[in-house]
Amino acid sequence: MKKVFSLLALVFLLGACTPDDNPHYTFELTKIESVEIPTEFTLGQTYPITVHFKLATSCHYFNQLYYEKYLNERTIAVETAVEERNNCIETPNDEAEYTFNFYVTSNGSYKFKFYQGKDENNVDVFLEYEVPVTNKK
């Protein structure tokens, strides 16, 4: 039993000393520059919504769309993965876009809040759209 424990300890020690070649990432929300969204919806229909954003450096990559819903309000942000390395190049004009489909399930209107960063008081700022829902076919 003592030999097995010693062997396991040796394996863990050797494994801990090997260099880590895997990249490391942090995640951050990125400002949505503009949005392509319909001016009205029809109940039961699906619509594409496209968000436009910029990738700040060559180390920034689209990770996922943050999407939160509460009643008829939708809060949306772009989450980027930022690779932690020393040779990142600033790319302020590197534009990207992401399109998602929105299925209309409720009457009234939908309020969309697209994340645009923080203001000078560190408060979240949003680009807001209110889209009415019609019942026409």
RAKA-V503066 format. One record per residue. PHI is phi in whole degrees, 0 to 359 (* if undefined). Layout:
phi->{PHI,PHI}
This chain:
phi->{*,295,292,296,298,296,294,297,298,296,298,295,294,294,294,286,267,283,293,266,271,284,291,247,231,244,233,213,276,245,298,274,283,204,221,254,219,297,275,205,242,246,307,86,257,246,229,281,234,246,253,249,211,242,261,294,219,290,262,266,224,299,252,194,265,279,220,236,235,216,52,260,253,236,250,228,215,261,259,252,264,244,287,274,210,271,254,288,248,296,225,296,254,281,274,219,214,218,245,230,263,245,261,275,242,222,281,88,216,253,251,252,239,257,298,235,106,237,273,295,260,65,259,300,242,229,268,246,227,245,243,287,249,250,257,291,258}
